[in-house]
Amino acid sequence: MTRVAAQTVPEPPRPGMFSNARVHGDQFFLSGMHAGGPDGPVGGADAYAQAKEAFRRVRALTEACGAAVDDILVLRIYLTDIADRALVGRARSEVFAGDFPCSTLVEVSALVEPGLKVEIEAHGVVGSHNRT
C-alpha cells in the first residue's frame, strides 16, 4: 500500500497516527475528512460550509490518488445532528453527478474536534468511472 498526501489537505496532527489516504492496487481509501482548521472549523458552525470543505478535501485526496470523484464508490458520512442531512446532501450534489456513490449517513454524538458537524470517509477504484 502507498500512502498519499495532497498539498491542500492538512496532514494528521501526529505523524504515525493514521494516513489521510492509501492506495492498494487500483483501490483507494480515504480517512474521514472534516473541516477542522487551526482556528476552528472552516465554515464556522454552518453545516453546509463544513460539508463543502470536507468534500473539497475528499476531492483533493481522490485526485492525489490518481482518481476522479466519479471513481468513488462508497461514502460514509457522519453528522452530529441528523437534521443537517439536507445541507450535506446539497453539498454532495455539487460534487457528484449521474450515478452517485453508495452511501451511509449516520448521526454520532461527537467528532474529533469541538464544533465539527460532518465527517466524510470514501473508498473507490481508480478508473472505475470509465469501465462498463
Accessible surface in RSA format (square Angstrom, percent):
REM  Atomic radii and reference values for relative SASA: ProtOr
REM  Chains: A
REM  Algorithm: Lee & Richards
REM  Probe-radius: 1.40
REM  Slices: 20
REM RES _ NUM      All-atoms   Total-Side   Main-Chain    Non-polar    All polar
REM                ABS   REL    ABS   REL    ABS   REL    ABS   REL    ABS   REL
RES MET A   1   128.72  66.7  63.25  41.9  65.47 155.9  58.16  49.4  70.56  93.5
RES THR A   2    86.10  61.2  82.50  83.6   3.60   8.6  51.78  69.6  34.32  51.9
RES ARG A   3   125.30  52.6 103.68  52.9  21.62  51.5  44.58  60.9  80.72  48.9
RES VAL A   4    19.97  13.1  15.75  14.3   4.22  10.2  19.37  16.8   0.59   1.6
RES ALA A   5    51.80  47.6  30.12  46.5  21.68  49.3  30.30  42.7  21.50  57.0
RES ALA A   6    13.46  12.4   5.43   8.4   8.04  18.3  10.33  14.6   3.13   8.3
RES GLN A   7   194.43 108.7 149.47 109.2  44.96 107.1  60.87 129.6 133.56 101.3
RES THR A   8    85.63  60.9  69.41  70.4  16.22  38.7  74.39  99.9  11.24  17.0
RES VAL A   9     6.25   4.1   1.73   1.6   4.53  10.9   2.14   1.9   4.11  11.1
RES PRO A  10    76.10  55.5  56.75  51.7  19.35  70.4  69.05  57.0   7.06  43.9
RES GLU A  11    72.33  41.5  54.23  41.0  18.10  43.1  53.25 103.0  19.08  15.6
RES PRO A  12    17.51  12.8   5.13   4.7  12.38  45.0   7.97   6.6   9.54  59.3
RES PRO A  13   117.14  85.4  82.13  74.9  35.00 127.2  93.36  77.1  23.77 147.7
RES ARG A  14   149.76  62.9 149.61  76.3   0.15   0.3  60.09  82.1  89.67  54.3
RES PRO A  15   131.27  95.7 102.24  93.2  29.03 105.5 110.50  91.2  20.77 129.1
RES GLY A  16    85.38 105.3   0.00   N/A  85.38 105.3  43.02 118.1  42.36  94.9
RES MET A  17   113.35  58.7  84.46  55.9  28.88  68.8  55.67  47.3  57.68  76.4
RES PHE A  18   102.28  51.2  82.32  51.0  19.96  51.9  95.73  58.0   6.55  18.7
RES SER A  19    24.07  20.3  15.60  20.8   8.48  19.5   3.32   7.1  20.75  29.1
RES ASN A  20     5.13   3.5   4.63   4.5   0.50   1.2   0.23   0.6   4.90   4.7
RES ALA A  21     0.81   0.7   0.00   0.0   0.81   1.9   0.81   1.1   0.00   0.0
RES ARG A  22    85.77  36.0  85.77  43.7   0.00   0.0  17.89  24.4  67.88  41.1
RES VAL A  23    25.30  16.6  23.39  21.2   1.91   4.6  23.39  20.3   1.91   5.2
RES HIS A  24    97.80  53.5  95.25  66.2   2.55   6.5  63.13  65.1  34.67  40.3
RES GLY A  25    70.21  86.6   0.00   N/A  70.21  86.6  44.84 123.0  25.37  56.8
RES ASP A  26    64.50  45.2  58.19  57.9   6.32  14.9  25.83  60.8  38.67  38.6
RES GLN A  27    63.56  35.5  63.56  46.5   0.00   0.0   4.85  10.3  58.71  44.5
RES PHE A  28     0.00   0.0   0.00   0.0   0.00   0.0   0.00   0.0   0.00   0.0
RES PHE A  29    72.07  36.1  69.93  43.3   2.13   5.5  70.09  42.5   1.98   5.7
RES LEU A  30     4.26   2.4   0.00   0.0   4.26  10.7   1.11   0.8   3.15   8.5
RES SER A  31    34.71  29.3  24.00  32.0  10.71  24.7  16.73  35.6  17.98  25.2
RES GLY A  32    18.67  23.0   0.00   N/A  18.67  23.0   1.89   5.2  16.78  37.6
RES MET A  33     9.85   5.1   9.24   6.1   0.61   1.4   7.28   6.2   2.57   3.4
RES HIS A  34    32.40  17.7  31.37  21.8   1.03   2.6  14.23  14.7  18.17  21.1
RES ALA A  35     0.00   0.0   0.00   0.0   0.00   0.0   0.00   0.0   0.00   0.0
RES GLY A  36     5.81   7.2   0.00   N/A   5.81   7.2   1.73   4.7   4.08   9.1
RES GLY A  37    20.26  25.0   0.00   N/A  20.26  25.0  11.37  31.2   8.89  19.9
RES PRO A  38   144.29 105.2 100.09  91.2  44.19 160.6 113.84  94.0  30.45 189.2
RES ASP A  39   146.74 102.8 107.57 107.1  39.17  92.6  43.40 102.2 103.33 103.1
RES GLY A  40    30.97  38.2   0.00   N/A  30.97  38.2  22.77  62.5   8.21  18.4
RES PRO A  41    29.75  21.7  19.43  17.7  10.32  37.5  19.43  16.0  10.32  64.2
RES VAL A  42    68.40  45.0  61.48  55.7   6.92  16.7  68.40  59.4   0.00   0.0
RES GLY A  43    35.77  44.1   0.00   N/A  35.77  44.1  19.92  54.7  15.84  35.5
RES GLY A  44    38.55  47.5   0.00   N/A  38.55  47.5  34.39  94.4   4.16   9.3
RES ALA A  45    79.78  73.4  61.14  94.3  18.64  42.4  64.36  90.6  15.41  40.8
RES ASP A  46    72.12  50.5  61.16  60.9  10.96  25.9  27.85  65.5  44.27  44.2
RES ALA A  47     4.04   3.7   1.45   2.2   2.59   5.9   1.45   2.0   2.59   6.9
RES TYR A  48    34.90  16.3  34.90  19.9   0.00   0.0  25.76  19.4   9.15  11.3
RES ALA A  49    29.30  26.9  24.58  37.9   4.72  10.7  26.32  37.1   2.99   7.9
RES GLN A  50     0.00   0.0   0.00   0.0   0.00   0.0   0.00   0.0   0.00   0.0
RES ALA A  51     0.00   0.0   0.00   0.0   0.00   0.0   0.00   0.0   0.00   0.0
RES LYS A  52    94.94  46.3  87.71  53.8   7.23  17.2  53.78  48.4  41.16  43.8
RES GLU A  53    22.47  12.9  19.55  14.8   2.92   7.0   4.46   8.6  18.01  14.7
RES ALA A  54     0.00   0.0   0.00   0.0   0.00   0.0   0.00   0.0   0.00   0.0
RES PHE A  55     1.70   0.8   1.26   0.8   0.43   1.1   1.35   0.8   0.35   1.0
RES ARG A  56    93.84  39.4  86.74  44.2   7.10  16.9  70.01  95.7  23.82  14.4
RES ARG A  57    14.63   6.1  14.63   7.5   0.00   0.0   0.11   0.2  14.52   8.8
RES VAL A  58     0.30   0.2   0.30   0.3   0.00   0.0   0.30   0.3   0.00   0.0
RES ARG A  59    85.45  35.9  85.37  43.5   0.08   0.2  28.17  38.5  57.28  34.7
RES ALA A  60    19.72  18.1  11.80  18.2   7.92  18.0  16.64  23.4   3.08   8.2
RES LEU A  61     0.00   0.0   0.00   0.0   0.00   0.0   0.00   0.0   0.00   0.0
RES THR A  62     0.00   0.0   0.00   0.0   0.00   0.0   0.00   0.0   0.00   0.0
RES GLU A  63    93.69  53.8  78.40  59.3  15.29  36.4  28.15  54.5  65.53  53.5
RES ALA A  64    46.07  42.4   9.88  15.2  36.19  82.3  22.89  32.2  23.18  61.4
RES CYS A  65    13.42  10.1   0.00   0.0  13.42  31.5   2.51   6.4  10.90  11.8
RES GLY A  66    56.56  69.7   0.00   N/A  56.56  69.7  36.31  99.6  20.25  45.4
RES ALA A  67    10.56   9.7   0.00   0.0  10.56  24.0   2.89   4.1   7.67  20.3
RES ALA A  68    35.92  33.0  34.50  53.2   1.42   3.2  35.89  50.5   0.03   0.1
RES VAL A  69    13.63   9.0  12.47  11.3   1.16   2.8  12.47  10.8   1.16   3.1
RES ASP A  70    74.65  52.3  58.59  58.3  16.06  38.0  13.23  31.1  61.42  61.3
RES ASP A  71     1.72   1.2   1.72   1.7   0.00   0.0   0.00   0.0   1.72   1.7
RES ILE A  72     5.22   3.0   0.00   0.0   5.22  12.6   0.00   0.0   5.22  14.2
RES LEU A  73    78.57  43.8  76.31  54.6   2.26   5.7  77.34  54.3   1.23   3.3
RES VAL A  74    41.09  27.0  41.09  37.2   0.00   0.0  41.09  35.7   0.00   0.0
RES LEU A  75     0.05   0.0   0.05   0.0   0.00   0.0   0.05   0.0   0.00   0.0
RES ARG A  76    79.00  33.2  79.00  40.3   0.00   0.0  20.98  28.7  58.02  35.2
RES ILE A  77     0.61   0.3   0.00   0.0   0.61   1.5   0.00   0.0   0.61   1.6
RES TYR A  78    59.69  27.9  59.69  34.0   0.00   0.0  39.27  29.5  20.42  25.2
RES LEU A  79     0.15   0.1   0.15   0.1   0.00   0.0   0.15   0.1   0.00   0.0
RES THR A  80    40.75  29.0  22.99  23.3  17.76  42.3  15.11  20.3  25.64  38.8
RES ASP A  81    63.36  44.4  62.77  62.5   0.58   1.4  14.41  33.9  48.95  48.8
RES ILE A  82    64.10  36.5  64.10  47.8   0.00   0.0  64.10  46.2   0.00   0.0
RES ALA A  83    73.72  67.8  48.65  75.1  25.08  57.0  52.72  74.2  21.00  55.6
RES ASP A  84    17.34  12.1  17.34  17.3   0.00   0.0   0.00   0.0  17.34  17.3
RES ARG A  85   133.11  55.9 129.14  65.8   3.97   9.5  36.27  49.6  96.84  58.7
RES ALA A  86    77.52  71.3  60.71  93.7  16.81  38.2  71.27 100.4   6.25  16.6
RES LEU A  87    66.05  36.8  65.90  47.1   0.15   0.4  66.05  46.4   0.00   0.0
RES VAL A  88     0.00   0.0   0.00   0.0   0.00   0.0   0.00   0.0   0.00   0.0
RES GLY A  89    20.33  25.1   0.00   N/A  20.33  25.1  15.58  42.8   4.74  10.6
RES ARG A  90   120.37  50.5 112.99  57.6   7.38  17.6  53.46  73.1  66.90  40.5
RES ALA A  91     1.14   1.1   0.13   0.2   1.02   2.3   0.13   0.2   1.02   2.7
RES ARG A  92    47.21  19.8  47.21  24.1   0.00   0.0   3.91   5.3  43.30  26.2
RES SER A  93    63.73  53.9  44.97  60.0  18.76  43.2  30.63  65.2  33.10  46.4
RES GLU A  94    87.75  50.4  52.84  40.0  34.91  83.1  43.64  84.4  44.11  36.0
RES VAL A  95    27.35  18.0  14.23  12.9  13.13  31.6  15.42  13.4  11.93  32.4
RES PHE A  96     7.25   3.6   2.67   1.7   4.58  11.9   3.32   2.0   3.93  11.3
RES ALA A  97    79.66  73.2  66.25 102.2  13.41  30.5  70.60  99.4   9.05  24.0
RES GLY A  98    66.17  81.6   0.00   N/A  66.17  81.6  43.78 120.1  22.39  50.1
RES ASP A  99   148.23 103.8 119.03 118.5  29.20  69.0  38.30  90.1 109.93 109.6
RES PHE A 100   102.67  51.4  77.64  48.1  25.04  65.2  77.82  47.2  24.85  71.1
RES PRO A 101    15.96  11.6   1.83   1.7  14.13  51.4   7.10   5.9   8.86  55.1
RES CYS A 102    91.66  69.3  81.01  90.4  10.65  25.0  27.90  70.7  63.77  68.8
RES SER A 103    55.17  46.6  16.27  21.7  38.90  89.6  16.35  34.8  38.82  54.4
RES THR A 104    74.08  52.7  69.51  70.5   4.57  10.9  41.65  55.9  32.43  49.0
RES LEU A 105    50.00  27.8  25.73  18.4  24.27  61.0  25.73  18.1  24.27  65.3
RES VAL A 106    59.32  39.0  56.17  50.9   3.15   7.6  59.32  51.5   0.00   0.0
RES GLU A 107    96.50  55.4  68.98  52.2  27.51  65.5  17.71  34.3  78.79  64.3
RES VAL A 108    42.73  28.1  34.74  31.5   7.99  19.3  41.90  36.4   0.83   2.3
RES SER A 109   121.00 102.3  79.17 105.7  41.83  96.4  57.88 123.3  63.12  88.4
RES ALA A 110    70.78  65.1  50.86  78.5  19.92  45.3  53.23  75.0  17.55  46.5
RES LEU A 111    31.79  17.7  10.15   7.3  21.64  54.4  16.13  11.3  15.66  42.1
RES VAL A 112   113.47  74.7  77.58  70.2  35.89  86.5  87.66  76.2  25.81  70.0
RES GLU A 113    68.01  39.0  65.18  49.3   2.82   6.7  24.68  47.7  43.33  35.4
RES PRO A 114   129.01  94.0 107.62  98.1  21.39  77.8 120.28  99.3   8.74  54.3
RES GLY A 115    48.75  60.1   0.00   N/A  48.75  60.1  34.68  95.2  14.07  31.5
RES LEU A 116     5.92   3.3   0.03   0.0   5.89  14.8   0.03   0.0   5.89  15.9
RES LYS A 117    56.09  27.4  56.05  34.4   0.04   0.1  16.46  14.8  39.63  42.2
RES VAL A 118     0.00   0.0   0.00   0.0   0.00   0.0   0.00   0.0   0.00   0.0
RES GLU A 119    34.06  19.6  34.06  25.8   0.00   0.0   1.35   2.6  32.71  26.7
RES ILE A 120     0.00   0.0   0.00   0.0   0.00   0.0   0.00   0.0   0.00   0.0
RES GLU A 121    51.77  29.7  51.77  39.2   0.00   0.0   3.98   7.7  47.79  39.0
RES ALA A 122     1.64   1.5   0.00   0.0   1.64   3.7   0.00   0.0   1.64   4.3
RES HIS A 123    45.60  24.9  45.60  31.7   0.00   0.0  36.96  38.1   8.65  10.1
RES GLY A 124     0.12   0.1   0.00   N/A   0.12   0.1   0.12   0.3   0.00   0.0
RES VAL A 125    25.49  16.8  25.49  23.1   0.00   0.0  25.49  22.2   0.00   0.0
RES VAL A 126    39.38  25.9  36.81  33.3   2.57   6.2  36.81  32.0   2.57   7.0
RES GLY A 127    21.14  26.1   0.00   N/A  21.14  26.1  19.39  53.2   1.75   3.9
RES SER A 128    23.23  19.6  13.04  17.4  10.19  23.5  12.63  26.9  10.60  14.9
RES HIS A 129    86.00  47.0  50.56  35.1  35.44  90.7  43.43  44.8  42.57  49.5
RES ASN A 130   111.48  76.9  80.90  78.2  30.59  73.6  29.85  71.8  81.64  78.9
RES ARG A 131   137.44  57.7 113.23  57.7  24.21  57.6  61.04  83.4  76.40  46.3
RES THR A 132   185.83 132.2 110.87 112.4  74.96 178.6 110.32 148.2  75.51 114.2
END  Absolute sums over single chains surface
CHAIN  1 A     7071.4       5222.9       1848.5       3971.8       3099.6
END  Absolute sums over all chains
TOTAL          7071.4       5222.9       1848.5       3971.8       3099.6
